[in-house]
């Protein structure tokens, strides 16, 4: 019973931002396009590459213990790829949002 009360006291004293997205390790992805999203992450420490594919209009999280990645992202269409961004630096806890402009078949990356 004492440990339960102690846990409640700790939770009550914890700052609200301790559970915010910035304090969760990994990178968040928000694909707001109607196409598949292909992402290449390169670890800046050892140059190891990681490749991910995300569904259209989806949000995802890639858990990683490391930080400071270089990323390239492109949309995969049935006829040609659309480059959104290349060689952007992203850190653990940040979100990559892919915005799509249908009228021009273009996309761009927002990192926040």
HUCOR-V725001 format. One record per pair of residues at least 4 apart in sequence whose ideal C-beta (glycine too) atoms are under 6 Angstrom apart, sorted by the first residue. I is the first residue (numbers start at 1). J is the second residue. D is the distance in Angstrom with one decimal. If there is no record, write none. Layout:
i-><I:I>
j-><J:J>
d-><D:D>
This chain:
i-><14:22:25:26:26:26:26:27:27:28:28:29:29:29:30:30:31:31:31:31:32:32:33:33:33:34:35:35:35:35:36:36:37:37:37:38:38:38:39:39:40:40:41:41:41:42:42:43:43:44:44:54:54:67:67:68:69:70:70:71:71:72:73:73:73:74:74:74:75:75:76:82:84:84:84:84:85:90:90:94:95:96:96:97:98:99:100:101>
j-><18:93:92:61:62:63:64:62:90:61:95:54:60:96:59:97:37:54:58:98:98:99:75:98:100:56:56:75:76:77:53:76:54:75:98:53:74:76:52:73:51:72:50:69:71:49:70:48:66:68:70:58:60:91:92:91:90:87:89:88:90:86:84:85:109:81:83:84:82:107:81:107:98:107:108:109:109:94:111:111:112:109:111:110:107:108:107:106>
d-><5.0:4.4:5.1:5.5:5.5:4.2:5.2:5.0:6.0:5.3:4.0:5.5:4.7:5.3:5.0:4.4:4.3:4.8:5.3:5.0:5.9:5.9:5.6:5.6:3.5:5.0:5.7:4.1:6.0:5.2:5.8:4.2:4.3:6.0:5.8:5.5:5.4:5.3:4.7:4.9:5.6:4.8:4.4:4.6:5.2:5.3:4.5:4.7:5.7:4.6:5.9:5.6:5.2:5.1:4.2:5.7:5.3:5.7:5.9:5.4:5.3:4.4:4.5:5.4:5.8:4.7:4.9:5.9:4.2:5.5:6.0:5.5:5.6:4.1:5.9:5.1:3.7:5.2:5.6:5.6:5.5:5.9:5.6:4.4:5.6:5.5:4.8:4.7>
